[in-house]
Amino acid sequence: MRSDQEKAALNGLTGPFAKFLNIQVDEVREGWAELSMRIEEKHTHHRGAVQGGLVVTLADAALAIALKTVIEPTDETATVEIKLNFIRPGLGSKLKSQASLRHKGKRFLVGDMTVLDDNDKVVAIGMGTFVVLDANRPPS
């Protein structure tokens, strides 16, 4: 992976929401990324497991970073669709998401996501579709 692609990929986690959740980039290589976050009480629901929307957010962020490594550094991506199957509750002190590119088209990218707990047990698996956007063109 070119260093400019890596920098562009990591810029995806500079927003306030990612900082609020304390999502960390553990590893990035071309077409692949692993992100993690420490679980705090505020991330859990009334039964003590991580709230499902947070699991989806972590998976989405990991796939976005993985896909940024295979497009031009000046381009952006946006999530078009995500499907996540929850296998077991997210318990423990840390969750991590591993994501990889499955298909690269001219405008659309498809990838796979796996969310794991701190014992490497699968919490959720899924697939996402992203569109490639020209960063120089304003959103419409």
N, CA, C and O atoms as a GROMACS GRO file, in nm:
protein
  560
    1MET      N    1   0.084  -0.118   0.000
    1MET     CA    2   0.000   0.000   0.000
    1MET      C    3   0.089   0.124   0.000
    1MET      O    4   0.188   0.130   0.073
    2ARG      N    5   0.052   0.222  -0.082
    2ARG     CA    6   0.127   0.347  -0.086
    2ARG      C    7   0.102   0.425   0.042
    2ARG      O    8  -0.006   0.418   0.101
    3SER      N    9   0.204   0.500   0.085
    3SER     CA   10   0.189   0.574   0.211
    3SER      C   11   0.078   0.679   0.202
    3SER      O   12   0.014   0.708   0.303
    4ASP      N   13   0.055   0.736   0.084
    4ASP     CA   14  -0.053   0.834   0.072
    4ASP      C   15  -0.190   0.767   0.088
    4ASP      O   16  -0.283   0.828   0.139
    5GLN      N   17  -0.201   0.641   0.044
    5GLN     CA   18  -0.325   0.566   0.065
    5GLN      C   19  -0.345   0.537   0.213
    5GLN      O   20  -0.456   0.548   0.265
    6GLU      N   21  -0.237   0.500   0.280
    6GLU     CA   22  -0.246   0.471   0.423
    6GLU      C   23  -0.289   0.596   0.500
    6GLU      O   24  -0.375   0.588   0.588
    7LYS      N   25  -0.229   0.709   0.469
    7LYS     CA   26  -0.266   0.833   0.537
    7LYS      C   27  -0.413   0.866   0.512
    7LYS      O   28  -0.485   0.906   0.604
    8ALA      N   29  -0.457   0.850   0.388
    8ALA     CA   30  -0.597   0.878   0.356
    8ALA      C   31  -0.690   0.784   0.431
    8ALA      O   32  -0.795   0.826   0.479
    9ALA      N   33  -0.651   0.658   0.442
    9ALA     CA   34  -0.734   0.560   0.514
    9ALA      C   35  -0.746   0.598   0.660
    9ALA      O   36  -0.855   0.595   0.716
   10LEU      N   37  -0.636   0.632   0.722
   10LEU     CA   38  -0.637   0.665   0.864
   10LEU      C   39  -0.711   0.795   0.892
   10LEU      O   40  -0.761   0.814   1.003
   11ASN      N   41  -0.719   0.884   0.795
   11ASN     CA   42  -0.795   1.008   0.813
   11ASN      C   43  -0.942   0.980   0.836
   11ASN      O   44  -1.014   1.066   0.888
   12GLY      N   45  -0.988   0.862   0.800
   12GLY     CA   46  -1.128   0.826   0.821
   12GLY      C   47  -1.166   0.818   0.967
   12GLY      O   48  -1.285   0.819   0.999
   13LEU      N   49  -1.070   0.811   1.056
   13LEU     CA   50  -1.100   0.802   1.200
   13LEU      C   51  -1.068   0.930   1.275
   13LEU      O   52  -1.044   0.926   1.396
   14THR      N   53  -1.068   1.041   1.207
   14THR     CA   54  -1.037   1.167   1.274
   14THR      C   55  -1.161   1.244   1.314
   14THR      O   56  -1.151   1.350   1.377
   15GLY      N   57  -1.278   1.195   1.278
   15GLY     CA   58  -1.402   1.264   1.311
   15GLY      C   59  -1.437   1.255   1.458
   15GLY      O   60  -1.384   1.170   1.530
   16PRO      N   61  -1.525   1.342   1.504
   16PRO     CA   62  -1.560   1.347   1.646
   16PRO      C   63  -1.627   1.219   1.697
   16PRO      O   64  -1.607   1.181   1.812
   17PHE      N   65  -1.707   1.153   1.613
   17PHE     CA   66  -1.777   1.033   1.659
   17PHE      C   67  -1.678   0.920   1.686
   17PHE      O   68  -1.689   0.851   1.788
   18ALA      N   69  -1.582   0.899   1.595
   18ALA     CA   70  -1.481   0.795   1.616
   18ALA      C   71  -1.398   0.825   1.740
   18ALA      O   72  -1.362   0.734   1.815
   19LYS      N   73  -1.366   0.952   1.761
   19LYS     CA   74  -1.290   0.989   1.880
   19LYS      C   75  -1.373   0.966   2.007
   19LYS      O   76  -1.320   0.919   2.107
   20PHE      N   77  -1.502   0.998   2.001
   20PHE     CA   78  -1.591   0.977   2.116
   20PHE      C   79  -1.595   0.829   2.154
   20PHE      O   80  -1.596   0.795   2.272
   21LEU      N   81  -1.598   0.742   2.054
   21LEU     CA   82  -1.603   0.597   2.081
   21LEU      C   83  -1.466   0.539   2.112
   21LEU      O   84  -1.456   0.424   2.155
   22ASN      N   85  -1.360   0.617   2.090
   22ASN     CA   86  -1.223   0.573   2.114
   22ASN      C   87  -1.187   0.452   2.028
   22ASN      O   88  -1.126   0.357   2.077
   23ILE      N   89  -1.225   0.457   1.901
   23ILE     CA   90  -1.189   0.350   1.808
   23ILE      C   91  -1.043   0.366   1.770
   23ILE      O   92  -0.998   0.475   1.735
   24GLN      N   93  -0.969   0.256   1.777
   24GLN     CA   94  -0.826   0.254   1.748
   24GLN      C   95  -0.799   0.172   1.622
   24GLN      O   96  -0.864   0.071   1.597
   25VAL      N   97  -0.702   0.216   1.542
   25VAL     CA   98  -0.657   0.139   1.427
   25VAL      C   99  -0.544   0.050   1.472
   25VAL      O  100  -0.439   0.098   1.516
   26ASP      N  101  -0.563  -0.081   1.462
   26ASP     CA  102  -0.460  -0.176   1.504
   26ASP      C  103  -0.368  -0.216   1.388
   26ASP      O  104  -0.247  -0.228   1.407
   27GLU      N  105  -0.426  -0.236   1.270
   27GLU     CA  106  -0.345  -0.277   1.155
   27GLU      C  107  -0.419  -0.241   1.027
   27GLU      O  108  -0.541  -0.257   1.016
   28VAL      N  109  -0.342  -0.193   0.929
   28VAL     CA  110  -0.398  -0.163   0.798
   28VAL      C  111  -0.299  -0.212   0.693
   28VAL      O  112  -0.179  -0.186   0.701
   29ARG      N  113  -0.352  -0.284   0.595
   29ARG     CA  114  -0.273  -0.318   0.477
   29ARG      C  115  -0.368  -0.312   0.358
   29ARG      O  116  -0.489  -0.293   0.376
   30GLU      N  117  -0.318  -0.327   0.240
   30GLU     CA  118  -0.402  -0.308   0.122
   30GLU      C  119  -0.522  -0.402   0.124
   30GLU      O  120  -0.509  -0.524   0.124
   31GLY      N  121  -0.641  -0.341   0.125
   31GLY     CA  122  -0.765  -0.417   0.122
   31GLY      C  123  -0.803  -0.484   0.253
   31GLY      O  124  -0.891  -0.570   0.254
   32TRP      N  125  -0.739  -0.447   0.362
   32TRP     CA  126  -0.765  -0.513   0.491
   32TRP      C  127  -0.740  -0.415   0.605
   32TRP      O  128  -0.649  -0.332   0.598
   33ALA      N  129  -0.820  -0.425   0.710
   33ALA     CA  130  -0.800  -0.340   0.829
   33ALA      C  131  -0.853  -0.410   0.953
   33ALA      O  132  -0.948  -0.487   0.947
   34GLU      N  133  -0.789  -0.379   1.065
   34GLU     CA  134  -0.838  -0.424   1.196
   34GLU      C  135  -0.845  -0.303   1.287
   34GLU      O  136  -0.747  -0.231   1.304
   35LEU      N  137  -0.963  -0.281   1.344
   35LEU     CA  138  -0.986  -0.173   1.438
   35LEU      C  139  -1.034  -0.232   1.569
   35LEU      O  140  -1.088  -0.343   1.571
   36SER      N  141  -1.016  -0.160   1.677
   36SER     CA  142  -1.064  -0.209   1.806
   36SER      C  143  -1.111  -0.093   1.892
   36SER      O  144  -1.084   0.024   1.864
   37MET      N  145  -1.182  -0.130   1.997
   37MET     CA  146  -1.222  -0.030   2.096
   37MET      C  147  -1.238  -0.096   2.232
   37MET      O  148  -1.284  -0.209   2.244
   38ARG      N  149  -1.198  -0.022   2.333
   38ARG     CA  150  -1.216  -0.066   2.471
   38ARG      C  151  -1.362  -0.044   2.509
   38ARG      O  152  -1.419   0.061   2.482
   39ILE      N  153  -1.421  -0.143   2.571
   39ILE     CA  154  -1.560  -0.135   2.611
   39ILE      C  155  -1.570  -0.073   2.750
   39ILE      O  156  -1.502  -0.113   2.843
   40GLU      N  157  -1.657   0.026   2.759
   40GLU     CA  158  -1.687   0.090   2.886
   40GLU      C  159  -1.834   0.067   2.918
   40GLU      O  160  -1.911   0.027   2.831
   41GLU      N  161  -1.872   0.092   3.041
   41GLU     CA  162  -2.011   0.070   3.081
   41GLU      C  163  -2.109   0.149   2.993
   41GLU      O  164  -2.218   0.101   2.963
   42LYS      N  165  -2.070   0.268   2.951
   42LYS     CA  166  -2.158   0.351   2.869
   42LYS      C  167  -2.187   0.290   2.732
   42LYS      O  168  -2.279   0.334   2.663
   43HIS      N  169  -2.109   0.190   2.691
   43HIS     CA  170  -2.129   0.124   2.562
   43HIS      C  171  -2.224   0.005   2.570
   43HIS      O  172  -2.255  -0.056   2.468
   44THR      N  173  -2.270  -0.027   2.689
   44THR     CA  174  -2.350  -0.149   2.707
   44THR      C  175  -2.498  -0.118   2.725
   44THR      O  176  -2.537  -0.006   2.759
   45HIS      N  177  -2.580  -0.220   2.701
   45HIS     CA  178  -2.723  -0.205   2.725
   45HIS      C  179  -2.758  -0.261   2.863
   45HIS      O  180  -2.670  -0.300   2.939
   46HIS      N  181  -2.886  -0.264   2.894
   46HIS     CA  182  -2.932  -0.301   3.029
   46HIS      C  183  -2.894  -0.443   3.071
   46HIS      O  184  -2.898  -0.475   3.190
   47ARG      N  185  -2.859  -0.530   2.976
   47ARG     CA  186  -2.820  -0.667   3.010
   47ARG      C  187  -2.668  -0.685   3.016
   47ARG      O  188  -2.619  -0.795   3.040
   48GLY      N  189  -2.592  -0.577   2.992
   48GLY     CA  190  -2.448  -0.581   3.010
   48GLY      C  191  -2.365  -0.606   2.885
   48GLY      O  192  -2.242  -0.598   2.891
   49ALA      N  193  -2.428  -0.636   2.773
   49ALA     CA  194  -2.354  -0.657   2.648
   49ALA      C  195  -2.342  -0.524   2.573
   49ALA      O  196  -2.416  -0.430   2.599
   50VAL      N  197  -2.248  -0.519   2.480
   50VAL     CA  198  -2.230  -0.400   2.399
   50VAL      C  199  -2.356  -0.376   2.315
   50VAL      O  200  -2.409  -0.470   2.256
   51GLN      N  201  -2.402  -0.253   2.311
   51GLN     CA  202  -2.520  -0.216   2.234
   51GLN      C  203  -2.494  -0.247   2.086
   51GLN      O  204  -2.386  -0.218   2.035
   52GLY      N  205  -2.592  -0.306   2.018
   52GLY     CA  206  -2.576  -0.353   1.881
   52GLY      C  207  -2.534  -0.247   1.782
   52GLY      O  208  -2.457  -0.275   1.690
   53GLY      N  209  -2.584  -0.125   1.798
   53GLY     CA  210  -2.547  -0.018   1.707
   53GLY      C  211  -2.399   0.013   1.711
   53GLY      O  212  -2.340   0.053   1.611
   54LEU      N  213  -2.338  -0.004   1.827
   54LEU     CA  214  -2.195   0.018   1.841
   54LEU      C  215  -2.116  -0.089   1.767
   54LEU      O  216  -2.013  -0.060   1.706
   55VAL      N  217  -2.165  -0.213   1.771
   55VAL     CA  218  -2.101  -0.323   1.698
   55VAL      C  219  -2.105  -0.293   1.548
   55VAL      O  220  -2.005  -0.312   1.478
   56VAL      N  221  -2.219  -0.246   1.500
   56VAL     CA  222  -2.232  -0.209   1.359
   56VAL      C  223  -2.137  -0.095   1.324
   56VAL      O  224  -2.074  -0.097   1.218
   57THR      N  225  -2.128   0.004   1.410
   57THR     CA  226  -2.039   0.118   1.386
   57THR      C  227  -1.894   0.074   1.374
   57THR      O  228  -1.823   0.119   1.284
   58LEU      N  229  -1.850  -0.014   1.463
   58LEU     CA  230  -1.712  -0.063   1.458
   58LEU      C  231  -1.687  -0.140   1.329
   58LEU      O  232  -1.583  -0.123   1.265
   59ALA      N  233  -1.780  -0.225   1.289
   59ALA     CA  234  -1.767  -0.302   1.165
   59ALA      C  235  -1.762  -0.209   1.044
   59ALA      O  236  -1.680  -0.226   0.955
   60ASP      N  237  -1.851  -0.110   1.041
   60ASP     CA  238  -1.858  -0.014   0.931
   60ASP      C  239  -1.727   0.065   0.920
   60ASP      O  240  -1.675   0.084   0.810
   61ALA      N  241  -1.675   0.109   1.033
   61ALA     CA  242  -1.550   0.186   1.032
   61ALA      C  243  -1.434   0.102   0.982
   61ALA      O  244  -1.350   0.152   0.906
   62ALA      N  245  -1.426  -0.024   1.024
   62ALA     CA  246  -1.317  -0.110   0.979
   62ALA      C  247  -1.324  -0.132   0.828
   62ALA      O  248  -1.221  -0.126   0.760
   63LEU      N  249  -1.444  -0.155   0.777
   63LEU     CA  250  -1.455  -0.176   0.633
   63LEU      C  251  -1.423  -0.048   0.556
   63LEU      O  252  -1.358  -0.053   0.452
   64ALA      N  253  -1.467   0.065   0.606
   64ALA     CA  254  -1.436   0.192   0.540
   64ALA      C  255  -1.285   0.213   0.531
   64ALA      O  256  -1.235   0.255   0.427
   65ILE      N  257  -1.213   0.183   0.637
   65ILE     CA  258  -1.067   0.198   0.637
   65ILE      C  259  -1.004   0.100   0.539
   65ILE      O  260  -0.916   0.138   0.462
   66ALA      N  261  -1.047  -0.025   0.541
   66ALA     CA  262  -0.992  -0.126   0.448
   66ALA      C  263  -1.013  -0.083   0.303
   66ALA      O  264  -0.923  -0.097   0.221
   67LEU      N  265  -1.131  -0.032   0.272
   67LEU     CA  266  -1.162   0.005   0.134
   67LEU      C  267  -1.091   0.131   0.090
   67LEU      O  268  -1.061   0.147  -0.028
   68LYS      N  269  -1.063   0.222   0.183
   68LYS     CA  270  -0.988   0.344   0.148
   68LYS      C  271  -0.850   0.311   0.094
   68LYS      O  272  -0.791   0.391   0.023
   69THR      N  273  -0.797   0.194   0.128
   69THR     CA  274  -0.662   0.158   0.084
   69THR      C  275  -0.657   0.115  -0.061
   69THR      O  276  -0.548   0.100  -0.116
   70VAL      N  277  -0.771   0.094  -0.125
   70VAL     CA  278  -0.771   0.044  -0.263
   70VAL      C  279  -0.827   0.147  -0.362
   70VAL      O  280  -0.847   0.115  -0.479
   71ILE      N  281  -0.852   0.269  -0.315
   71ILE     CA  282  -0.900   0.375  -0.404
   71ILE      C  283  -0.798   0.488  -0.405
   71ILE      O  284  -0.702   0.487  -0.328
   72GLU      N  285  -0.819   0.584  -0.492
   72GLU     CA  286  -0.729   0.699  -0.498
   72GLU      C  287  -0.734   0.776  -0.366
   72GLU      O  288  -0.842   0.790  -0.308
   73PRO      N  289  -0.620   0.825  -0.319
   73PRO     CA  290  -0.618   0.896  -0.190
   73PRO      C  291  -0.709   1.018  -0.186
   73PRO      O  292  -0.753   1.059  -0.078
   74THR      N  293  -0.738   1.076  -0.301
   74THR     CA  294  -0.824   1.195  -0.304
   74THR      C  295  -0.972   1.159  -0.308
   74THR      O  296  -1.057   1.248  -0.294
   75ASP      N  297  -1.006   1.032  -0.326
   75ASP     CA  298  -1.145   0.989  -0.329
   75ASP      C  299  -1.194   0.955  -0.189
   75ASP      O  300  -1.114   0.931  -0.098
   76GLU      N  301  -1.324   0.953  -0.174
   76GLU     CA  302  -1.389   0.918  -0.047
   76GLU      C  303  -1.480   0.798  -0.071
   76GLU      O  304  -1.506   0.761  -0.185
   77THR      N  305  -1.528   0.740   0.037
   77THR     CA  306  -1.629   0.634   0.026
   77THR      C  307  -1.748   0.672   0.114
   77THR      O  308  -1.736   0.751   0.208
   78ALA      N  309  -1.860   0.612   0.082
   78ALA     CA  310  -1.980   0.626   0.166
   78ALA      C  311  -2.049   0.491   0.169
   78ALA      O  312  -2.055   0.420   0.069
   79THR      N  313  -2.100   0.457   0.285
   79THR     CA  314  -2.171   0.331   0.301
   79THR      C  315  -2.304   0.336   0.225
   79THR      O  316  -2.382   0.430   0.241
   80VAL      N  317  -2.328   0.235   0.143
   80VAL     CA  318  -2.454   0.222   0.072
   80VAL      C  319  -2.543   0.122   0.145
   80VAL      O  320  -2.663   0.145   0.161
   81GLU      N  321  -2.483   0.012   0.188
   81GLU     CA  322  -2.560  -0.092   0.257
   81GLU      C  323  -2.467  -0.172   0.349
   81GLU      O  324  -2.351  -0.198   0.316
   82ILE      N  325  -2.520  -0.208   0.464
   82ILE     CA  326  -2.449  -0.298   0.556
   82ILE      C  327  -2.548  -0.402   0.605
   82ILE      O  328  -2.662  -0.371   0.639
   83LYS      N  329  -2.501  -0.525   0.608
   83LYS     CA  330  -2.580  -0.633   0.668
   83LYS      C  331  -2.489  -0.700   0.770
   83LYS      O  332  -2.379  -0.745   0.737
   84LEU      N  333  -2.536  -0.707   0.893
   84LEU     CA  334  -2.457  -0.767   0.999
   84LEU      C  335  -2.543  -0.870   1.072
   84LEU      O  336  -2.654  -0.840   1.116
   85ASN      N  337  -2.492  -0.991   1.084
   85ASN     CA  338  -2.558  -1.096   1.160
   85ASN      C  339  -2.490  -1.106   1.296
   85ASN      O  340  -2.369  -1.125   1.304
   86PHE      N  341  -2.569  -1.093   1.402
   86PHE     CA  342  -2.516  -1.104   1.537
   86PHE      C  343  -2.514  -1.251   1.577
   86PHE      O  344  -2.616  -1.319   1.569
   87ILE      N  345  -2.398  -1.299   1.618
   87ILE     CA  346  -2.379  -1.439   1.654
   87ILE      C  347  -2.392  -1.459   1.805
   87ILE      O  348  -2.458  -1.552   1.851
   88ARG      N  349  -2.330  -1.369   1.881
   88ARG     CA  350  -2.336  -1.376   2.028
   88ARG      C  351  -2.321  -1.235   2.083
   88ARG      O  352  -2.278  -1.145   2.011
   89PRO      N  353  -2.355  -1.216   2.209
   89PRO     CA  354  -2.341  -1.083   2.269
   89PRO      C  355  -2.195  -1.039   2.274
   89PRO      O  356  -2.105  -1.120   2.292
   90GLY      N  357  -2.174  -0.911   2.259
   90GLY     CA  358  -2.040  -0.854   2.274
   90GLY      C  359  -2.011  -0.831   2.420
   90GLY      O  360  -2.059  -0.735   2.481
   91LEU      N  361  -1.933  -0.920   2.477
   91LEU     CA  362  -1.897  -0.913   2.619
   91LEU      C  363  -1.747  -0.896   2.633
   91LEU      O  364  -1.672  -0.918   2.538
   92GLY      N  365  -1.704  -0.856   2.750
   92GLY     CA  366  -1.561  -0.843   2.776
   92GLY      C  367  -1.518  -0.698   2.778
   92GLY      O  368  -1.601  -0.607   2.792
   93SER      N  369  -1.388  -0.677   2.766
   93SER     CA  370  -1.333  -0.543   2.779
   93SER      C  371  -1.295  -0.479   2.646
   93SER      O  372  -1.260  -0.360   2.642
   94LYS      N  373  -1.301  -0.555   2.537
   94LYS     CA  374  -1.256  -0.502   2.409
   94LYS      C  375  -1.328  -0.574   2.295
   94LYS      O  376  -1.354  -0.694   2.302
   95LEU      N  377  -1.360  -0.500   2.191
   95LEU     CA  378  -1.409  -0.558   2.066
   95LEU      C  379  -1.313  -0.518   1.956
   95LEU      O  380  -1.254  -0.410   1.959
   96LYS      N  381  -1.298  -0.606   1.858
   96LYS     CA  382  -1.220  -0.570   1.740
   96LYS      C  383  -1.297  -0.612   1.616
   96LYS      O  384  -1.373  -0.708   1.618
   97SER      N  385  -1.274  -0.539   1.509
   97SER     CA  386  -1.338  -0.570   1.382
   97SER      C  387  -1.231  -0.585   1.276
   97SER      O  388  -1.144  -0.499   1.261
   98GLN      N  389  -1.238  -0.694   1.203
   98GLN     CA  390  -1.150  -0.719   1.090
   98GLN      C  391  -1.234  -0.709   0.964
   98GLN      O  392  -1.342  -0.767   0.956
   99ALA      N  393  -1.184  -0.637   0.865
   99ALA     CA  394  -1.260  -0.615   0.743
   99ALA      C  395  -1.169  -0.630   0.622
   99ALA      O  396  -1.051  -0.596   0.626
  100SER      N  397  -1.227  -0.683   0.514
  100SER     CA  398  -1.147  -0.704   0.393
  100SER      C  399  -1.230  -0.680   0.267
  100SER      O  400  -1.352  -0.696   0.266
  101LEU      N  401  -1.159  -0.642   0.162
  101LEU     CA  402  -1.219  -0.621   0.032
  101LEU      C  403  -1.259  -0.754  -0.030
  101LEU      O  404  -1.179  -0.848  -0.031
  102ARG      N  405  -1.381  -0.763  -0.080
  102ARG     CA  406  -1.427  -0.881  -0.155
  102ARG      C  407  -1.432  -0.851  -0.304
  102ARG      O  408  -1.395  -0.936  -0.386
  103HIS      N  409  -1.478  -0.730  -0.341
  103HIS     CA  410  -1.493  -0.694  -0.483
  103HIS      C  411  -1.470  -0.545  -0.501
  103HIS      O  412  -1.518  -0.463  -0.423
  104LYS      N  413  -1.396  -0.512  -0.606
  104LYS     CA  414  -1.374  -0.372  -0.642
  104LYS      C  415  -1.425  -0.349  -0.783
  104LYS      O  416  -1.372  -0.404  -0.879
  105GLY      N  417  -1.529  -0.268  -0.795
  105GLY     CA  418  -1.580  -0.227  -0.926
  105GLY      C  419  -1.537  -0.085  -0.955
  105GLY      O  420  -1.456  -0.028  -0.882
  106LYS      N  421  -1.591  -0.028  -1.061
  106LYS     CA  422  -1.555   0.110  -1.096
  106LYS      C  423  -1.607   0.211  -0.995
  106LYS      O  424  -1.538   0.306  -0.960
  107ARG      N  425  -1.730   0.190  -0.946
  107ARG     CA  426  -1.790   0.284  -0.851
  107ARG      C  427  -1.826   0.222  -0.718
  107ARG      O  428  -1.842   0.293  -0.620
  108PHE      N  429  -1.838   0.090  -0.713
  108PHE     CA  430  -1.882   0.025  -0.591
  108PHE      C  431  -1.778  -0.074  -0.541
  108PHE      O  432  -1.711  -0.142  -0.619
  109LEU      N  433  -1.766  -0.080  -0.408
  109LEU     CA  434  -1.676  -0.173  -0.340
  109LEU      C  435  -1.759  -0.257  -0.245
  109LEU      O  436  -1.851  -0.207  -0.181
  110VAL      N  437  -1.725  -0.385  -0.235
  110VAL     CA  438  -1.795  -0.476  -0.144
  110VAL      C  439  -1.690  -0.540  -0.055
  110VAL      O  440  -1.583  -0.579  -0.101
  111GLY      N  441  -1.722  -0.553   0.073
  111GLY     CA  442  -1.628  -0.613   0.166
  111GLY      C  443  -1.696  -0.693   0.275
  111GLY      O  444  -1.818  -0.684   0.294
  112ASP      N  445  -1.616  -0.771   0.345
  112ASP     CA  446  -1.661  -0.856   0.454
  112ASP      C  447  -1.610  -0.802   0.587
  112ASP      O  448  -1.504  -0.741   0.594
  113MET      N  449  -1.689  -0.825   0.693
  113MET     CA  450  -1.654  -0.777   0.827
  113MET      C  451  -1.677  -0.887   0.929
  113MET      O  452  -1.775  -0.962   0.920
  114THR      N  453  -1.587  -0.897   1.025
  114THR     CA  454  -1.604  -0.988   1.138
  114THR      C  455  -1.573  -0.910   1.265
  114THR      O  456  -1.468  -0.845   1.274
  115VAL      N  457  -1.662  -0.915   1.362
  115VAL     CA  458  -1.639  -0.850   1.491
  115VAL      C  459  -1.614  -0.960   1.593
  115VAL      O  460  -1.689  -1.057   1.602
  116LEU      N  461  -1.506  -0.943   1.670
  116LEU     CA  462  -1.463  -1.043   1.768
  116LEU      C  463  -1.455  -0.982   1.907
  116LEU      O  464  -1.430  -0.863   1.921
  117ASP      N  465  -1.476  -1.065   2.010
  117ASP     CA  466  -1.458  -1.017   2.147
  117ASP      C  467  -1.313  -1.035   2.189
  117ASP      O  468  -1.229  -1.075   2.108
  118ASP      N  469  -1.283  -1.006   2.315
  118ASP     CA  470  -1.143  -1.013   2.359
  118ASP      C  471  -1.092  -1.155   2.375
  118ASP      O  472  -0.974  -1.175   2.404
  119ASN      N  473  -1.178  -1.256   2.356
  119ASN     CA  474  -1.135  -1.396   2.352
  119ASN      C  475  -1.136  -1.450   2.210
  119ASN      O  476  -1.131  -1.571   2.189
  120ASP      N  477  -1.143  -1.361   2.112
  120ASP     CA  478  -1.149  -1.394   1.969
  120ASP      C  479  -1.269  -1.480   1.932
  120ASP      O  480  -1.264  -1.555   1.834
  121LYS      N  481  -1.377  -1.469   2.009
  121LYS     CA  482  -1.503  -1.534   1.972
  121LYS      C  483  -1.580  -1.439   1.881
  121LYS      O  484  -1.582  -1.318   1.903
  122VAL      N  485  -1.642  -1.495   1.778
  122VAL     CA  486  -1.715  -1.413   1.681
  122VAL      C  487  -1.842  -1.356   1.745
  122VAL      O  488  -1.926  -1.430   1.797
  123VAL      N  489  -1.853  -1.224   1.740
  123VAL     CA  490  -1.971  -1.153   1.788
  123VAL      C  491  -2.067  -1.129   1.672
  123VAL      O  492  -2.189  -1.144   1.688
  124ALA      N  493  -2.014  -1.092   1.556
  124ALA     CA  494  -2.098  -1.063   1.440
  124ALA      C  495  -2.017  -1.080   1.312
  124ALA      O  496  -1.895  -1.063   1.310
  125ILE      N  497  -2.088  -1.114   1.205
  125ILE     CA  498  -2.028  -1.122   1.072
  125ILE      C  499  -2.117  -1.044   0.976
  125ILE      O  500  -2.238  -1.035   0.996
  126GLY      N  501  -2.056  -0.989   0.872
  126GLY     CA  502  -2.139  -0.914   0.780
  126GLY      C  503  -2.069  -0.879   0.651
  126GLY      O  504  -1.955  -0.916   0.626
  127MET      N  505  -2.143  -0.805   0.571
  127MET     CA  506  -2.096  -0.760   0.441
  127MET      C  507  -2.145  -0.617   0.420
  127MET      O  508  -2.253  -0.580   0.466
  128GLY      N  509  -2.065  -0.538   0.352
  128GLY     CA  510  -2.104  -0.401   0.324
  128GLY      C  511  -2.073  -0.361   0.182
  128GLY      O  512  -1.980  -0.412   0.120
  129THR      N  513  -2.152  -0.269   0.130
  129THR     CA  514  -2.130  -0.211  -0.002
  129THR      C  515  -2.107  -0.062   0.016
  129THR      O  516  -2.181   0.006   0.087
  130PHE      N  517  -2.003  -0.012  -0.049
  130PHE     CA  518  -1.966   0.129  -0.041
  130PHE      C  519  -1.958   0.186  -0.182
  130PHE      O  520  -1.926   0.114  -0.276
  131VAL      N  521  -1.988   0.313  -0.196
  131VAL     CA  522  -1.973   0.383  -0.323
  131VAL      C  523  -1.848   0.470  -0.314
  131VAL      O  524  -1.817   0.525  -0.208
  132VAL      N  525  -1.776   0.481  -0.425
  132VAL     CA  526  -1.658   0.567  -0.433
  132VAL      C  527  -1.705   0.704  -0.479
  132VAL      O  528  -1.774   0.717  -0.580
  133LEU      N  529  -1.666   0.807  -0.404
  133LEU     CA  530  -1.706   0.945  -0.433
  133LEU      C  531  -1.585   1.029  -0.466
  133LEU      O  532  -1.478   1.010  -0.408
  134ASP      N  533  -1.600   1.121  -0.558
  134ASP     CA  534  -1.497   1.218  -0.589
  134ASP      C  535  -1.495   1.321  -0.476
  134ASP      O  536  -1.593   1.393  -0.456
  135ALA      N  537  -1.385   1.329  -0.404
  135ALA     CA  538  -1.376   1.419  -0.289
  135ALA      C  539  -1.385   1.566  -0.330
  135ALA      O  540  -1.417   1.651  -0.247
  136ASN      N  541  -1.358   1.597  -0.456
  136ASN     CA  542  -1.364   1.736  -0.502
  136ASN      C  543  -1.505   1.780  -0.538
  136ASN      O  544  -1.529   1.898  -0.563
  137ARG      N  545  -1.598   1.687  -0.539
  137ARG     CA  546  -1.737   1.720  -0.574
  137ARG      C  547  -1.819   1.726  -0.446
  137ARG      O  548  -1.816   1.632  -0.366
  138PRO      N  549  -1.892   1.835  -0.424
  138PRO     CA  550  -1.972   1.846  -0.301
  138PRO      C  551  -2.084   1.742  -0.297
  138PRO      O  552  -2.134   1.701  -0.402
  139PRO      N  553  -2.123   1.699  -0.177
  139PRO     CA  554  -2.233   1.602  -0.165
  139PRO      C  555  -2.362   1.660  -0.223
  139PRO      O  556  -2.386   1.781  -0.216
  140SER      N  557  -2.442   1.573  -0.280
  140SER     CA  558  -2.570   1.620  -0.334
  140SER      C  559  -2.686   1.540  -0.279
  140SER      O  560  -2.801   1.566  -0.314
   0.00000   0.00000   0.00000
